Amino acid sequence: MDRLKELRIEKKATQREIAEFLGITYQAYSNYEKGTREPSHETLLLLADYFNVTTDYLLGRVEKPGETEEDDGDVKVALFGGDGEVTDEMWEDVMQFVEFVKERQRKKRDGES
């Protein structure tokens, strides 16, 4: 979990704040950053939500925070009926909408309006 410390510093959060968000001890979170422990699947999902990145990014499987290892071509075909018709601008709009939906769901889950 090499990226956790980098993301935490970027967010200007403390290890204690993130541990509280996750509902775990400070030491448990610290161990994730050190790489001496691995988070559970549920904790990994919470971390991805907290930092607004994909689990693939946290796991080091992709280089960009919003990327997944899945083939974007399959998604483009499903959404647009073909990969060749999709411009970078169109794809960026789709990804922004995905982030909007994720944020709306997070707010619902957290009881925010």
Biopython code that builds the backbone (N, CA, C, O; Angstrom):
import numpy as np
from Bio.PDB.StructureBuilder import StructureBuilder

atoms = [
    (1, "MET", "N", (0.843, -1.182, 0.000)),
    (1, "MET", "CA", (0.000, 0.000, 0.000)),
    (1, "MET", "C", (0.889, 1.246, 0.000)),
    (1, "MET", "O", (0.715, 2.147, 0.821)),
    (2, "ASP", "N", (1.824, 1.280, -0.915)),
    (2, "ASP", "CA", (2.780, 2.384, -0.988)),
    (2, "ASP", "C", (2.119, 3.744, -1.145)),
    (2, "ASP", "O", (2.681, 4.755, -0.723)),
    (3, "ARG", "N", (0.957, 3.785, -1.734)),
    (3, "ARG", "CA", (0.343, 5.064, -2.076)),
    (3, "ARG", "C", (-0.439, 5.691, -0.931)),
    (3, "ARG", "O", (-0.809, 6.862, -1.019)),
    (4, "LEU", "N", (-0.700, 4.958, 0.129)),
    (4, "LEU", "CA", (-1.521, 5.490, 1.211)),
    (4, "LEU", "C", (-0.919, 6.741, 1.853)),
    (4, "LEU", "O", (-1.613, 7.738, 2.051)),
    (5, "LYS", "N", (0.357, 6.685, 2.170)),
    (5, "LYS", "CA", (0.996, 7.832, 2.822)),
    (5, "LYS", "C", (0.958, 9.049, 1.897)),
    (5, "LYS", "O", (0.648, 10.159, 2.330)),
    (6, "GLU", "N", (1.272, 8.832, 0.646)),
    (6, "GLU", "CA", (1.263, 9.908, -0.349)),
    (6, "GLU", "C", (-0.137, 10.540, -0.440)),
    (6, "GLU", "O", (-0.268, 11.764, -0.444)),
    (7, "LEU", "N", (-1.165, 9.711, -0.510)),
    (7, "LEU", "CA", (-2.535, 10.215, -0.602)),
    (7, "LEU", "C", (-2.953, 10.934, 0.678)),
    (7, "LEU", "O", (-3.623, 11.966, 0.628)),
    (8, "ARG", "N", (-2.555, 10.383, 1.826)),
    (8, "ARG", "CA", (-2.892, 11.009, 3.111)),
    (8, "ARG", "C", (-2.270, 12.397, 3.228)),
    (8, "ARG", "O", (-2.924, 13.346, 3.659)),
    (9, "ILE", "N", (-1.020, 12.505, 2.845)),
    (9, "ILE", "CA", (-0.329, 13.806, 2.921)),
    (9, "ILE", "C", (-0.978, 14.798, 1.956)),
    (9, "ILE", "O", (-1.176, 15.966, 2.290)),
    (10, "GLU", "N", (-1.304, 14.318, 0.761)),
    (10, "GLU", "CA", (-1.984, 15.152, -0.231)),
    (10, "GLU", "C", (-3.303, 15.689, 0.319)),
    (10, "GLU", "O", (-3.667, 16.835, 0.059)),
    (11, "LYS", "N", (-4.005, 14.871, 1.068)),
    (11, "LYS", "CA", (-5.312, 15.232, 1.627)),
    (11, "LYS", "C", (-5.170, 16.025, 2.927)),
    (11, "LYS", "O", (-6.161, 16.519, 3.465)),
    (12, "LYS", "N", (-3.948, 16.147, 3.429)),
    (12, "LYS", "CA", (-3.659, 16.847, 4.679)),
    (12, "LYS", "C", (-4.424, 16.229, 5.853)),
    (12, "LYS", "O", (-4.993, 16.926, 6.693)),
    (13, "ALA", "N", (-4.413, 14.909, 5.876)),
    (13, "ALA", "CA", (-5.083, 14.167, 6.943)),
    (13, "ALA", "C", (-4.034, 13.475, 7.801)),
    (13, "ALA", "O", (-2.914, 13.226, 7.355)),
    (14, "THR", "N", (-4.410, 13.171, 9.028)),
    (14, "THR", "CA", (-3.520, 12.419, 9.905)),
    (14, "THR", "C", (-3.896, 10.941, 9.846)),
    (14, "THR", "O", (-4.994, 10.577, 9.424)),
    (15, "GLN", "N", (-2.968, 10.109, 10.274)),
    (15, "GLN", "CA", (-3.256, 8.681, 10.341)),
    (15, "GLN", "C", (-4.435, 8.427, 11.284)),
    (15, "GLN", "O", (-5.276, 7.566, 11.026)),
    (16, "ARG", "N", (-4.480, 9.176, 12.361)),
    (16, "ARG", "CA", (-5.548, 9.018, 13.348)),
    (16, "ARG", "C", (-6.916, 9.344, 12.740)),
    (16, "ARG", "O", (-7.890, 8.635, 12.990)),
    (17, "GLU", "N", (-6.988, 10.414, 11.941)),
    (17, "GLU", "CA", (-8.255, 10.792, 11.301)),
    (17, "GLU", "C", (-8.745, 9.695, 10.359)),
    (17, "GLU", "O", (-9.931, 9.365, 10.338)),
    (18, "ILE", "N", (-7.834, 9.144, 9.595)),
    (18, "ILE", "CA", (-8.226, 8.091, 8.654)),
    (18, "ILE", "C", (-8.639, 6.836, 9.415)),
    (18, "ILE", "O", (-9.616, 6.182, 9.050)),
    (19, "ALA", "N", (-7.904, 6.498, 10.465)),
    (19, "ALA", "CA", (-8.259, 5.335, 11.282)),
    (19, "ALA", "C", (-9.669, 5.496, 11.856)),
    (19, "ALA", "O", (-10.446, 4.541, 11.863)),
    (20, "GLU", "N", (-10.000, 6.692, 12.334)),
    (20, "GLU", "CA", (-11.344, 6.948, 12.864)),
    (20, "GLU", "C", (-12.400, 6.777, 11.775)),
    (20, "GLU", "O", (-13.451, 6.183, 12.013)),
    (21, "PHE", "N", (-12.121, 7.297, 10.583)),
    (21, "PHE", "CA", (-13.043, 7.147, 9.459)),
    (21, "PHE", "C", (-13.289, 5.669, 9.162)),
    (21, "PHE", "O", (-14.416, 5.260, 8.881)),
    (22, "LEU", "N", (-12.227, 4.883, 9.227)),
    (22, "LEU", "CA", (-12.318, 3.460, 8.910)),
    (22, "LEU", "C", (-12.885, 2.632, 10.060)),
    (22, "LEU", "O", (-13.319, 1.498, 9.862)),
    (23, "GLY", "N", (-12.879, 3.207, 11.264)),
    (23, "GLY", "CA", (-13.349, 2.464, 12.426)),
    (23, "GLY", "C", (-12.336, 1.441, 12.908)),
    (23, "GLY", "O", (-12.696, 0.375, 13.408)),
    (24, "ILE", "N", (-11.049, 1.785, 12.750)),
    (24, "ILE", "CA", (-9.971, 0.895, 13.188)),
    (24, "ILE", "C", (-9.028, 1.686, 14.078)),
    (24, "ILE", "O", (-9.175, 2.899, 14.223)),
    (25, "THR", "N", (-8.067, 1.003, 14.670)),
    (25, "THR", "CA", (-7.106, 1.689, 15.529)),
    (25, "THR", "C", (-6.084, 2.449, 14.680)),
    (25, "THR", "O", (-5.858, 2.139, 13.510)),
    (26, "TYR", "N", (-5.489, 3.432, 15.300)),
    (26, "TYR", "CA", (-4.415, 4.196, 14.667)),
    (26, "TYR", "C", (-3.291, 3.254, 14.240)),
    (26, "TYR", "O", (-2.751, 3.377, 13.141)),
    (27, "GLN", "N", (-2.941, 2.304, 15.128)),
    (27, "GLN", "CA", (-1.850, 1.367, 14.839)),
    (27, "GLN", "C", (-2.159, 0.493, 13.623)),
    (27, "GLN", "O", (-1.279, 0.219, 12.808)),
    (28, "ALA", "N", (-3.408, 0.063, 13.508)),
    (28, "ALA", "CA", (-3.790, -0.765, 12.360)),
    (28, "ALA", "C", (-3.601, 0.014, 11.063)),
    (28, "ALA", "O", (-3.061, -0.511, 10.090)),
    (29, "TYR", "N", (-4.051, 1.273, 11.054)),
    (29, "TYR", "CA", (-3.865, 2.065, 9.840)),
    (29, "TYR", "C", (-2.382, 2.306, 9.568)),
    (29, "TYR", "O", (-1.932, 2.212, 8.426)),
    (30, "SER", "N", (-1.642, 2.611, 10.600)),
    (30, "SER", "CA", (-0.198, 2.841, 10.454)),
    (30, "SER", "C", (0.475, 1.621, 9.815)),
    (30, "SER", "O", (1.373, 1.765, 8.985)),
    (31, "ASN", "N", (0.042, 0.438, 10.202)),
    (31, "ASN", "CA", (0.603, -0.786, 9.624)),
    (31, "ASN", "C", (0.295, -0.906, 8.133)),
    (31, "ASN", "O", (1.101, -1.456, 7.382)),
    (32, "TYR", "N", (-0.857, -0.398, 7.694)),
    (32, "TYR", "CA", (-1.174, -0.398, 6.260)),
    (32, "TYR", "C", (-0.171, 0.463, 5.510)),
    (32, "TYR", "O", (0.342, 0.064, 4.465)),
    (33, "GLU", "N", (0.109, 1.652, 6.050)),
    (33, "GLU", "CA", (1.071, 2.548, 5.388)),
    (33, "GLU", "C", (2.468, 1.943, 5.355)),
    (33, "GLU", "O", (3.193, 2.090, 4.371)),
    (34, "LYS", "N", (2.839, 1.267, 6.430)),
    (34, "LYS", "CA", (4.173, 0.643, 6.500)),
    (34, "LYS", "C", (4.270, -0.598, 5.617)),
    (34, "LYS", "O", (5.367, -1.033, 5.267)),
    (35, "GLY", "N", (3.123, -1.164, 5.262)),
    (35, "GLY", "CA", (3.125, -2.377, 4.458)),
    (35, "GLY", "C", (3.280, -3.646, 5.275)),
    (35, "GLY", "O", (3.514, -4.719, 4.718)),
    (36, "THR", "N", (3.150, -3.535, 6.599)),
    (36, "THR", "CA", (3.278, -4.719, 7.436)),
    (36, "THR", "C", (1.959, -5.472, 7.581)),
    (36, "THR", "O", (1.943, -6.623, 8.018)),
    (37, "ARG", "N", (0.854, -4.824, 7.213)),
    (37, "ARG", "CA", (-0.474, -5.446, 7.212)),
    (37, "ARG", "C", (-1.211, -5.019, 5.956)),
    (37, "ARG", "O", (-0.953, -3.948, 5.407)),
    (38, "GLU", "N", (-2.131, -5.865, 5.505)),
    (38, "GLU", "CA", (-2.959, -5.549, 4.338)),
    (38, "GLU", "C", (-4.392, -5.312, 4.803)),
    (38, "GLU", "O", (-4.900, -6.061, 5.638)),
    (39, "PRO", "N", (-5.048, -4.283, 4.276)),
    (39, "PRO", "CA", (-6.437, -4.044, 4.665)),
    (39, "PRO", "C", (-7.366, -5.123, 4.105)),
    (39, "PRO", "O", (-7.073, -5.760, 3.093)),
    (40, "SER", "N", (-8.487, -5.304, 4.791)),
    (40, "SER", "CA", (-9.501, -6.233, 4.294)),
    (40, "SER", "C", (-10.121, -5.638, 3.032)),
    (40, "SER", "O", (-9.901, -4.472, 2.703)),
    (41, "HIS", "N", (-10.890, -6.452, 2.343)),
    (41, "HIS", "CA", (-11.581, -5.996, 1.139)),
    (41, "HIS", "C", (-12.468, -4.782, 1.462)),
    (41, "HIS", "O", (-12.457, -3.792, 0.731)),
    (42, "GLU", "N", (-13.227, -4.863, 2.549)),
    (42, "GLU", "CA", (-14.121, -3.777, 2.937)),
    (42, "GLU", "C", (-13.334, -2.506, 3.255)),
    (42, "GLU", "O", (-13.732, -1.410, 2.862)),
    (43, "THR", "N", (-12.232, -2.656, 3.958)),
    (43, "THR", "CA", (-11.402, -1.497, 4.305)),
    (43, "THR", "C", (-10.776, -0.893, 3.058)),
    (43, "THR", "O", (-10.675, 0.329, 2.945)),
    (44, "LEU", "N", (-10.361, -1.724, 2.133)),
    (44, "LEU", "CA", (-9.797, -1.238, 0.872)),
    (44, "LEU", "C", (-10.822, -0.386, 0.118)),
    (44, "LEU", "O", (-10.480, 0.660, -0.435)),
    (45, "LEU", "N", (-12.065, -0.833, 0.099)),
    (45, "LEU", "CA", (-13.128, -0.050, -0.555)),
    (45, "LEU", "C", (-13.350, 1.281, 0.152)),
    (45, "LEU", "O", (-13.531, 2.308, -0.501)),
    (46, "LEU", "N", (-13.336, 1.267, 1.476)),
    (46, "LEU", "CA", (-13.491, 2.516, 2.235)),
    (46, "LEU", "C", (-12.335, 3.476, 1.965)),
    (46, "LEU", "O", (-12.539, 4.682, 1.826)),
    (47, "LEU", "N", (-11.124, 2.935, 1.892)),
    (47, "LEU", "CA", (-9.959, 3.777, 1.592)),
    (47, "LEU", "C", (-10.074, 4.401, 0.203)),
    (47, "LEU", "O", (-9.766, 5.578, 0.017)),
    (48, "ALA", "N", (-10.514, 3.614, -0.757)),
    (48, "ALA", "CA", (-10.694, 4.139, -2.118)),
    (48, "ALA", "C", (-11.726, 5.267, -2.110)),
    (48, "ALA", "O", (-11.527, 6.292, -2.762)),
    (49, "ASP", "N", (-12.823, 5.087, -1.380)),
    (49, "ASP", "CA", (-13.834, 6.146, -1.271)),
    (49, "ASP", "C", (-13.261, 7.381, -0.574)),
    (49, "ASP", "O", (-13.472, 8.509, -1.019)),
    (50, "TYR", "N", (-12.545, 7.156, 0.507)),
    (50, "TYR", "CA", (-11.983, 8.267, 1.281)),
    (50, "TYR", "C", (-11.048, 9.129, 0.429)),
    (50, "TYR", "O", (-11.108, 10.358, 0.473)),
    (51, "PHE", "N", (-10.198, 8.477, -0.332)),
    (51, "PHE", "CA", (-9.218, 9.200, -1.143)),
    (51, "PHE", "C", (-9.714, 9.499, -2.559)),
    (51, "PHE", "O", (-9.023, 10.151, -3.342)),
    (52, "ASN", "N", (-10.916, 9.017, -2.877)),
    (52, "ASN", "CA", (-11.513, 9.241, -4.199)),
    (52, "ASN", "C", (-10.612, 8.716, -5.319)),
    (52, "ASN", "O", (-10.343, 9.400, -6.307)),
    (53, "VAL", "N", (-10.160, 7.485, -5.127)),
    (53, "VAL", "CA", (-9.340, 6.791, -6.118)),
    (53, "VAL", "C", (-9.906, 5.387, -6.295)),
    (53, "VAL", "O", (-10.797, 4.978, -5.550)),
    (54, "THR", "N", (-9.402, 4.658, -7.266)),
    (54, "THR", "CA", (-9.843, 3.283, -7.456)),
    (54, "THR", "C", (-9.030, 2.347, -6.561)),
    (54, "THR", "O", (-7.931, 2.680, -6.118)),
    (55, "THR", "N", (-9.594, 1.181, -6.311)),
    (55, "THR", "CA", (-8.844, 0.176, -5.564)),
    (55, "THR", "C", (-7.638, -0.288, -6.378)),
    (55, "THR", "O", (-6.593, -0.613, -5.814)),
    (56, "ASP", "N", (-7.781, -0.318, -7.691)),
    (56, "ASP", "CA", (-6.640, -0.677, -8.537)),
    (56, "ASP", "C", (-5.482, 0.290, -8.320)),
    (56, "ASP", "O", (-4.324, -0.128, -8.305)),
    (57, "TYR", "N", (-5.777, 1.572, -8.152)),
    (57, "TYR", "CA", (-4.725, 2.555, -7.904)),
    (57, "TYR", "C", (-4.067, 2.290, -6.544)),
    (57, "TYR", "O", (-2.841, 2.308, -6.427)),
    (58, "LEU", "N", (-4.887, 2.047, -5.525)),
    (58, "LEU", "CA", (-4.325, 1.773, -4.198)),
    (58, "LEU", "C", (-3.427, 0.546, -4.210)),
    (58, "LEU", "O", (-2.409, 0.500, -3.519)),
    (59, "LEU", "N", (-3.811, -0.438, -4.995)),
    (59, "LEU", "CA", (-3.044, -1.679, -5.055)),
    (59, "LEU", "C", (-1.839, -1.606, -5.990)),
    (59, "LEU", "O", (-1.073, -2.565, -6.094)),
    (60, "GLY", "N", (-1.670, -0.467, -6.672)),
    (60, "GLY", "CA", (-0.529, -0.296, -7.564)),
    (60, "GLY", "C", (-0.705, -0.965, -8.914)),
    (60, "GLY", "O", (0.271, -1.176, -9.634)),
    (61, "ARG", "N", (-1.940, -1.303, -9.265)),
    (61, "ARG", "CA", (-2.187, -1.991, -10.541)),
    (61, "ARG", "C", (-2.295, -1.027, -11.709)),
    (61, "ARG", "O", (-2.136, -1.434, -12.860)),
    (62, "VAL", "N", (-2.563, 0.248, -11.432)),
    (62, "VAL", "CA", (-2.629, 1.281, -12.467)),
    (62, "VAL", "C", (-1.893, 2.510, -11.967)),
    (62, "VAL", "O", (-1.644, 2.652, -10.770)),
    (63, "GLU", "N", (-1.547, 3.397, -12.890)),
    (63, "GLU", "CA", (-0.750, 4.576, -12.538)),
    (63, "GLU", "C", (-1.566, 5.818, -12.200)),
    (63, "GLU", "O", (-1.099, 6.683, -11.459)),
    (64, "LYS", "N", (-2.781, 5.914, -12.739)),
    (64, "LYS", "CA", (-3.598, 7.102, -12.516)),
    (64, "LYS", "C", (-4.686, 6.792, -11.497)),
    (64, "LYS", "O", (-5.259, 5.703, -11.524)),
    (65, "PRO", "N", (-4.987, 7.748, -10.580)),
    (65, "PRO", "CA", (-5.957, 7.496, -9.513)),
    (65, "PRO", "C", (-7.348, 7.069, -9.980)),
    (65, "PRO", "O", (-8.020, 6.327, -9.263)),
    (66, "GLY", "N", (-7.802, 7.506, -11.143)),
    (66, "GLY", "CA", (-9.143, 7.166, -11.598)),
    (66, "GLY", "C", (-9.212, 5.941, -12.485)),
    (66, "GLY", "O", (-10.301, 5.515, -12.871)),
    (67, "GLU", "N", (-8.065, 5.369, -12.814)),
    (67, "GLU", "CA", (-8.030, 4.226, -13.729)),
    (67, "GLU", "C", (-8.379, 2.928, -13.018)),
    (67, "GLU", "O", (-8.211, 2.786, -11.807)),
    (68, "THR", "N", (-8.866, 1.996, -13.807)),
    (68, "THR", "CA", (-9.006, 0.619, -13.329)),
    (68, "THR", "C", (-8.278, -0.272, -14.318)),
    (68, "THR", "O", (-7.942, 0.152, -15.424)),
    (69, "GLU", "N", (-8.043, -1.484, -13.918)),
    (69, "GLU", "CA", (-7.345, -2.400, -14.803)),
    (69, "GLU", "C", (-8.273, -2.943, -15.887)),
    (69, "GLU", "O", (-7.814, -3.536, -16.863)),
    (70, "GLU", "N", (-9.564, -2.739, -15.715)),
    (70, "GLU", "CA", (-10.520, -3.210, -16.704)),
    (70, "GLU", "C", (-10.252, -2.545, -18.045)),
    (70, "GLU", "O", (-9.684, -1.454, -18.102)),
    (71, "ASP", "N", (-10.650, -3.185, -19.091)),
    (71, "ASP", "CA", (-10.481, -2.663, -20.435)),
    (71, "ASP", "C", (-11.538, -1.601, -20.706)),
    (71, "ASP", "O", (-12.726, -1.916, -20.778)),
    (72, "ASP", "N", (-11.121, -0.351, -20.858)),
    (72, "ASP", "CA", (-12.055, 0.740, -21.144)),
    (72, "ASP", "C", (-12.804, 0.508, -22.448)),
    (72, "ASP", "O", (-13.927, 0.986, -22.609)),
    (73, "GLY", "N", (-12.202, -0.215, -23.374)),
    (73, "GLY", "CA", (-12.849, -0.483, -24.654)),
    (73, "GLY", "C", (-14.183, -1.196, -24.486)),
    (73, "GLY", "O", (-15.146, -0.881, -25.185)),
    (74, "ASP", "N", (-14.248, -2.154, -23.567)),
    (74, "ASP", "CA", (-15.502, -2.867, -23.311)),
    (74, "ASP", "C", (-16.579, -1.912, -22.800)),
    (74, "ASP", "O", (-17.740, -1.999, -23.202)),
    (75, "VAL", "N", (-16.190, -1.017, -21.924)),
    (75, "VAL", "CA", (-17.144, -0.045, -21.378)),
    (75, "VAL", "C", (-17.593, 0.912, -22.474)),
    (75, "VAL", "O", (-18.773, 1.255, -22.554)),
    (76, "LYS", "N", (-16.671, 1.340, -23.308)),
    (76, "LYS", "CA", (-17.024, 2.250, -24.397)),
    (76, "LYS", "C", (-18.006, 1.598, -25.365)),
    (76, "LYS", "O", (-18.952, 2.238, -25.824)),
    (77, "VAL", "N", (-17.777, 0.334, -25.669)),
    (77, "VAL", "CA", (-18.696, -0.379, -26.559)),
    (77, "VAL", "C", (-20.070, -0.457, -25.912)),
    (77, "VAL", "O", (-21.081, -0.239, -26.579)),
    (78, "ALA", "N", (-20.117, -0.763, -24.625)),
    (78, "ALA", "CA", (-21.391, -0.886, -23.922)),
    (78, "ALA", "C", (-22.132, 0.445, -23.876)),
    (78, "ALA", "O", (-23.353, 0.479, -24.030)),
    (79, "LEU", "N", (-21.413, 1.532, -23.668)),
    (79, "LEU", "CA", (-22.052, 2.845, -23.538)),
    (79, "LEU", "C", (-22.360, 3.497, -24.886)),
    (79, "LEU", "O", (-23.411, 4.116, -25.057)),
    (80, "PHE", "N", (-21.458, 3.359, -25.821)),
    (80, "PHE", "CA", (-21.556, 4.112, -27.066)),
    (80, "PHE", "C", (-21.755, 3.243, -28.309)),
    (80, "PHE", "O", (-21.926, 3.770, -29.409)),
    (81, "GLY", "N", (-21.736, 1.946, -28.148)),
    (81, "GLY", "CA", (-21.940, 1.067, -29.289)),
    (81, "GLY", "C", (-20.704, 0.882, -30.151)),
    (81, "GLY", "O", (-20.778, 0.254, -31.207)),
    (82, "GLY", "N", (-19.590, 1.409, -29.728)),
    (82, "GLY", "CA", (-18.361, 1.227, -30.499)),
    (82, "GLY", "C", (-17.246, 2.095, -29.962)),
    (82, "GLY", "O", (-17.476, 3.244, -29.584)),
    (83, "ASP", "N", (-16.068, 1.569, -29.924)),
    (83, "ASP", "CA", (-14.902, 2.239, -29.378)),
    (83, "ASP", "C", (-14.433, 3.405, -30.250)),
    (83, "ASP", "O", (-13.998, 4.429, -29.723)),
    (84, "GLY", "N", (-14.515, 3.265, -31.558)),
    (84, "GLY", "CA", (-13.973, 4.259, -32.468)),
    (84, "GLY", "C", (-14.690, 5.602, -32.457)),
    (84, "GLY", "O", (-14.108, 6.614, -32.848)),
    (85, "GLU", "N", (-15.934, 5.626, -32.019)),
    (85, "GLU", "CA", (-16.711, 6.861, -32.034)),
    (85, "GLU", "C", (-16.502, 7.723, -30.795)),
    (85, "GLU", "O", (-16.997, 8.849, -30.747)),
    (86, "VAL", "N", (-15.797, 7.235, -29.810)),
    (86, "VAL", "CA", (-15.684, 7.911, -28.523)),
    (86, "VAL", "C", (-14.424, 8.779, -28.486)),
    (86, "VAL", "O", (-13.304, 8.281, -28.597)),
    (87, "THR", "N", (-14.638, 10.090, -28.327)),
    (87, "THR", "CA", (-13.500, 11.003, -28.215)),
    (87, "THR", "C", (-13.017, 11.021, -26.770)),
    (87, "THR", "O", (-13.719, 10.566, -25.867)),
    (88, "ASP", "N", (-11.817, 11.547, -26.560)),
    (88, "ASP", "CA", (-11.296, 11.692, -25.204)),
    (88, "ASP", "C", (-12.214, 12.585, -24.378)),
    (88, "ASP", "O", (-12.422, 12.336, -23.191)),
    (89, "GLU", "N", (-12.757, 13.613, -24.994)),
    (89, "GLU", "CA", (-13.655, 14.533, -24.287)),
    (89, "GLU", "C", (-14.927, 13.805, -23.824)),
    (89, "GLU", "O", (-15.387, 14.001, -22.699)),
    (90, "MET", "N", (-15.487, 12.965, -24.704)),
    (90, "MET", "CA", (-16.675, 12.188, -24.334)),
    (90, "MET", "C", (-16.361, 11.256, -23.169)),
    (90, "MET", "O", (-17.141, 11.140, -22.224)),
    (91, "TRP", "N", (-15.207, 10.596, -23.248)),
    (91, "TRP", "CA", (-14.830, 9.664, -22.185)),
    (91, "TRP", "C", (-14.626, 10.395, -20.871)),
    (91, "TRP", "O", (-15.022, 9.894, -19.819)),
    (92, "GLU", "N", (-14.016, 11.570, -20.913)),
    (92, "GLU", "CA", (-13.817, 12.369, -19.699)),
    (92, "GLU", "C", (-15.160, 12.756, -19.089)),
    (92, "GLU", "O", (-15.301, 12.748, -17.866)),
    (93, "ASP", "N", (-16.151, 13.094, -19.916)),
    (93, "ASP", "CA", (-17.499, 13.399, -19.417)),
    (93, "ASP", "C", (-18.095, 12.193, -18.693)),
    (93, "ASP", "O", (-18.703, 12.335, -17.633)),
    (94, "VAL", "N", (-17.918, 11.017, -19.268)),
    (94, "VAL", "CA", (-18.429, 9.795, -18.637)),
    (94, "VAL", "C", (-17.762, 9.592, -17.283)),
    (94, "VAL", "O", (-18.436, 9.296, -16.296)),
    (95, "MET", "N", (-16.450, 9.750, -17.232)),
    (95, "MET", "CA", (-15.735, 9.538, -15.980)),
    (95, "MET", "C", (-16.135, 10.573, -14.926)),
    (95, "MET", "O", (-16.211, 10.246, -13.741)),
    (96, "GLN", "N", (-16.391, 11.813, -15.340)),
    (96, "GLN", "CA", (-16.853, 12.830, -14.391)),
    (96, "GLN", "C", (-18.234, 12.478, -13.845)),
    (96, "GLN", "O", (-18.514, 12.689, -12.665)),
    (97, "PHE", "N", (-19.088, 11.944, -14.702)),
    (97, "PHE", "CA", (-20.408, 11.529, -14.249)),
    (97, "PHE", "C", (-20.294, 10.369, -13.257)),
    (97, "PHE", "O", (-21.018, 10.327, -12.262)),
    (98, "VAL", "N", (-19.402, 9.446, -13.526)),
    (98, "VAL", "CA", (-19.182, 8.332, -12.603)),
    (98, "VAL", "C", (-18.769, 8.864, -11.233)),
    (98, "VAL", "O", (-19.274, 8.404, -10.209)),
    (99, "GLU", "N", (-17.856, 9.825, -11.211)),
    (99, "GLU", "CA", (-17.420, 10.406, -9.941)),
    (99, "GLU", "C", (-18.575, 11.124, -9.238)),
    (99, "GLU", "O", (-18.690, 11.055, -8.014)),
    (100, "PHE", "N", (-19.430, 11.813, -10.001)),
    (100, "PHE", "CA", (-20.603, 12.473, -9.440)),
    (100, "PHE", "C", (-21.520, 11.456, -8.766)),
    (100, "PHE", "O", (-21.983, 11.680, -7.648)),
    (101, "VAL", "N", (-21.781, 10.349, -9.437)),
    (101, "VAL", "CA", (-22.662, 9.312, -8.892)),
    (101, "VAL", "C", (-22.050, 8.701, -7.636)),
    (101, "VAL", "O", (-22.755, 8.475, -6.652)),
    (102, "LYS", "N", (-20.748, 8.432, -7.659)),
    (102, "LYS", "CA", (-20.076, 7.878, -6.483)),
    (102, "LYS", "C", (-20.165, 8.833, -5.296)),
    (102, "LYS", "O", (-20.408, 8.403, -4.169)),
    (103, "GLU", "N", (-19.971, 10.116, -5.545)),
    (103, "GLU", "CA", (-20.036, 11.117, -4.472)),
    (103, "GLU", "C", (-21.462, 11.214, -3.921)),
    (103, "GLU", "O", (-21.654, 11.329, -2.711)),
    (104, "ARG", "N", (-22.452, 11.170, -4.800)),
    (104, "ARG", "CA", (-23.854, 11.221, -4.368)),
    (104, "ARG", "C", (-24.160, 10.020, -3.484)),
    (104, "ARG", "O", (-24.825, 10.157, -2.457)),
    (105, "GLN", "N", (-23.681, 8.849, -3.874)),
    (105, "GLN", "CA", (-23.901, 7.644, -3.069)),
    (105, "GLN", "C", (-23.195, 7.743, -1.719)),
    (105, "GLN", "O", (-23.741, 7.332, -0.695)),
    (106, "ARG", "N", (-21.983, 8.287, -1.722)),
    (106, "ARG", "CA", (-21.250, 8.462, -0.465)),
    (106, "ARG", "C", (-22.024, 9.368, 0.474)),
    (106, "ARG", "O", (-22.129, 9.087, 1.668)),
    (107, "LYS", "N", (-22.572, 10.462, -0.065)),
    (107, "LYS", "CA", (-23.335, 11.401, 0.760)),
    (107, "LYS", "C", (-24.585, 10.731, 1.326)),
    (107, "LYS", "O", (-24.924, 10.937, 2.491)),
    (108, "LYS", "N", (-25.267, 9.939, 0.515)),
    (108, "LYS", "CA", (-26.446, 9.212, 0.985)),
    (108, "LYS", "C", (-26.060, 8.267, 2.123)),
    (108, "LYS", "O", (-26.733, 8.200, 3.151)),
    (109, "ARG", "N", (-24.964, 7.542, 1.914)),
    (109, "ARG", "CA", (-24.492, 6.583, 2.908)),
    (109, "ARG", "C", (-24.127, 7.274, 4.217)),
    (109, "ARG", "O", (-24.379, 6.748, 5.302)),
    (110, "ASP", "N", (-23.529, 8.464, 4.101)),
    (110, "ASP", "CA", (-23.084, 9.187, 5.286)),
    (110, "ASP", "C", (-24.171, 10.066, 5.885)),
    (110, "ASP", "O", (-23.945, 10.728, 6.898)),
    (111, "GLY", "N", (-25.354, 10.080, 5.265)),
    (111, "GLY", "CA", (-26.479, 10.858, 5.782)),
    (111, "GLY", "C", (-26.395, 12.336, 5.515)),
    (111, "GLY", "O", (-27.047, 13.126, 6.197)),
    (112, "GLU", "N", (-25.599, 12.730, 4.531)),
    (112, "GLU", "CA", (-25.515, 14.141, 4.157)),
    (112, "GLU", "C", (-26.600, 14.456, 3.156)),
    (112, "GLU", "O", (-27.111, 13.557, 2.488)),
    (113, "SER", "N", (-26.966, 15.742, 3.041)),
    (113, "SER", "CA", (-27.973, 16.106, 2.047)),
    (113, "SER", "C", (-27.344, 16.569, 0.768)),
    (113, "SER", "O", (-28.051, 16.915, -0.178)),
]
sb = StructureBuilder()
sb.init_structure("model")
sb.init_model(0)
sb.init_chain("A")
sb.init_seg("    ")
for serial, (resi, resn, name, xyz) in enumerate(atoms, 1):
    if name == "N":
        sb.init_residue(resn, " ", resi, " ")
    sb.init_atom(name, np.array(xyz, "f"), 0.0, 1.0, " ", f" {name:<3s}", serial, name[0])
structure = sb.get_structure()
